[in-house]
C-alpha cells in the first residue's frame, strides 16, 4: 500500500467531521493472528510504510518519527506495544495516523482491513485478565457476524507515563 488512503478511498462518512456519522464506525486492521478496531473519529489517514527516523531513548515500541507533509509525528509499532513477535514490514504494512487531543501519532499495523459498523449493542466487555496491565488498551470486543474484533481504546494505547514525553 504505497498510496495514502483518505476519505475518498473508504467510507466517505467515516472520515467526515460529523460525530453522529462516525458513531459506531471502526477502522479494522490485522495484527499477528487477530483483527482489531479503533474508532474512526480518531483516524486522519492511512499511509504506506515509509522511512522512520529513529529517536534515541524512546520506549522500544516507539519506532521513531516520520515527516508527514512537514509535520513530524511519532510512530508506534503496535506489535511491539502488545509484546507480539516482530515481523518484517512488507507492502501490506500500513501506518494509521490518529489524532487524539491535537496530538498526531502513527500506528504501524500489519494491514488495514475495512471500516466496519459496530453498534454499542454489538460490543461486549473485554474479558478480565490476571494483571492490571493486561488488557488495559481494550475498550471491548466487537461482534460482526461470527467474527470478533478486539476494539482498542486509543487514549489508553497512546497516553500513559511512557508516552508522556512524545511531542505533537
GISULSUL-V421659 format. One record per residue. RES is the residue in one letter. NEAR is the number of other C-alpha atoms within 10 Angstrom. Layout:
res->[RES/RES]
near->[NEAR/NEAR]
//
This chain:
res->[X/X/X/X/X/X/X/X/X/X/X/X/X/X/X/X/X/X/X/X/X/X/X/X/X/X/X/X/X/X/X/X/X/X/X/X/X/X/X/X/X/X/X/X/X/X/X/X/X/X/X/X/X/X/X/X/X/X/X/X/X/X/X/X/X/X/X/X/X/X/X/X/X/X/X/X/X/X/X/X/X/X/X/X/X/X/X/X/X/X/X/X/X/X/X/X/X/X/X/X/X/X/X/X/X/X/X/X/X/X/X/X/X/X/X/X/X/X/X/X/X/X/X/X/X/X/X/X/X/X/X/X/X/X/X/X/X/X/X/X/X/X/X/X/X/X/X/X/X/X/X/X/X/X/X/X/X/X/X/X/X/X/X/X/X/X/X/X]
near->[16/12/9/14/16/16/14/9/8/13/14/11/16/26/22/15/10/11/13/11/14/18/16/19/22/26/22/21/21/16/19/13/6/10/17/21/28/23/22/23/22/20/22/19/17/21/19/18/21/14/9/14/13/14/12/10/7/14/14/12/16/24/22/21/19/20/13/12/6/7/11/15/20/25/24/25/20/20/18/17/15/14/10/11/8/10/12/6/14/12/11/14/22/25/26/27/20/23/18/16/9/8/13/21/25/28/21/27/22/22/22/22/13/13/19/20/16/20/14/12/9/15/19/15/11/16/10/10/10/8/8/8/8/11/16/15/19/20/19/20/21/25/18/14/7/5/9/16/22/22/26/20/16/19/13/12/17/21/13/10/7/11/15/9/10/15/11/14]
//
